């Protein structure tokens, strides 16, 4: 379908934008080895490392986002942003003229705006993919200009004004996670017999989650009714020592495992309950593996999109939510105890999450972009 086609992909800023783009690009190359794929991003953000590491060419432009405040420093930042935005149009136009793409796809981030607007203006087939239940500013602005809008969550459509019907594709989930088996994983890791609670706050670690889980473990360390596996992240490496200082000797509590990072494909299938943020990729993984979760949305992200992501599951009885402003160890302990006391409810929440999963999302994206090129 896409043999010998030239495809330009715009994505940048965070892994939430870049990883789905890379997953899609890899799938296209797998199906059509003769397809030529080039990425557009910035030289400063994550894409500058992730894209070349994946074996794709990255062409860069200078672009940044606007700050929503009237502080003098932020005003100066926004004036520079406006200047970069104006300059980016000529840079993008040159990239498009040089590469001559048959299709341009945007996966979000500030870089997607000028690339997709220019491509649409030049009459090139265009598509965007939105990862969150509440779409970002860039994709909301582009929805009425591009040929096709692809969504992770159907809920996002109500916030957009696309010129053509949307396509719900879901969000690509790594294949090794889909192959995971919970029973086998638990047996291999020695976690049989008790519910496993997996908690994490991202690679850097989220202090509010670390603090609440710390209290949860202190409250329940002697109950011996579950296994704790907590990933502290880079900024929480003193977590285990604090427990030791409080008299909780990890050598005597074999049901408490503290680590900086965890191997998601290895441990997530084994979990009975997950305590985590509600980024789009994380939720797709929870749905694909059918895991019950207590979601703690980050309030520090654009458009508060993690809250909207979480509510898409909560409204389907596929997760529970504790907003960070309400989060403390007592609230978290109470919620965990309620779920452990009602394993049927815990199981049903996981089943409901699995019903929401879209496990063929990469194929759906591929079929959609093939239709556009045709």
Buried (B, 14 or more C-beta within 10 A) or exposed (E): BBEEBBBBBBBBBBBBBBBBBBBBBBBBBEBBEEBBBBBBBBEEBBBBEBBEEBEBEBBBBBBBBEBEEEEEEEEEBBEEBEEBBEBBBEBBBEBBEEBEBBBBBBBBBBBBBBBBBBBBEBEBBBBBBBBBBBBBBBBBBBBEBBBBBBBBBEBBBEBBEBEEEBBBBBBBBBEEBBEBEBEEBBEEBEBEEBBBBBBBBBEEBBEBBBBBBBBBBBBBBEEEEBBBBBBBBEBBEEBBEBBEEEEBEBEEBEBBBBBBEBEBBBBBBBBBBBBBBBBBBBBBBBBBBBBBBBBBBBEEBBBEBBBBBBBBBBEEEBBBBBEBEEBBBEBBBBBBBEBBEEEEBBEBBBEBBBEBBBBBBBBBBBEBBBBBBE
